[in-house]
Amino acid sequence: MSKLRHERKWSEANMKVVVVIGARDEVHALRETVHGIISACNAEDIARLLIFLAPNATEDCRKEVYTLAAQTLPIPVLAVHEQNDGFATELQQLLREQSDASHAIFWPSDLCYSPQQLAQMIAQAKQNPGAIITLSRLMPGGSLPKDGGAWLNLQRKLFSKLVRLLYFSRQTDPHHGITLFPIRDFVCLNLKEKHMAFLIEYTLCFERMGLPFVEIPCIQQARIEGKSNMTFARRLRYLAPVLRLRFCRQHKIFRGDGYDET
């Protein structure tokens, strides 16, 4: 287990969140996501919305991102281009530059989640400084999207159960990826995954650090725009960090200074 050298001193007064929104082929949903967050959340709680454009983003999606970034909105919107040399590494560098923010979250642009839940997560983070706040579809009160069908949802439930068993995870939905976390902890992680499996990698690293988790039940909605590229084969990639972090104990989860691994 790892212990922090420095006590967390985040408080309601100095907490600021950077919301990183991934975008590839969303247009209307992306616009509604941005305006929904602005409407649901207190602008004083959010430093900025960073729209992370995938290398293969469609032209319509790019135009919408540039349009949003050019507007004067209560919460600033910035466009960032993924360079395709390691999603997690790029995000770590990006968040290191957010010197006025204490927390971050990766938020989807497909309207699968209500912006009100983001506001709820921020409120929970204020009440639980230093904790990891996460949405769970599998705890009482939550649910998976109905558009995927019973078989796909069964795969999701079985995969989540497999992760919990392999890792002894105390989360109910550990590979979900909708997690609000302190930036200071994230940027020090020695992340190895170059694709979206880093979502489960960093979450499990937080568990290995012994950080407290606060789970909030959520109801995942059907996509109204954009197409998921998550196949069964891609889902299997998520097992790589699970197995490495569970069984390869010599793997160092931190890079740089600021932590003491024991």
Summary of the structure (lengths in Angstrom):
residues: 262
radius of gyration: 17.5
end to end distance: 5.9
largest distance: 49.4
contacts: 808
relative contact order: 0.18
helix: 40%
strand: 19%
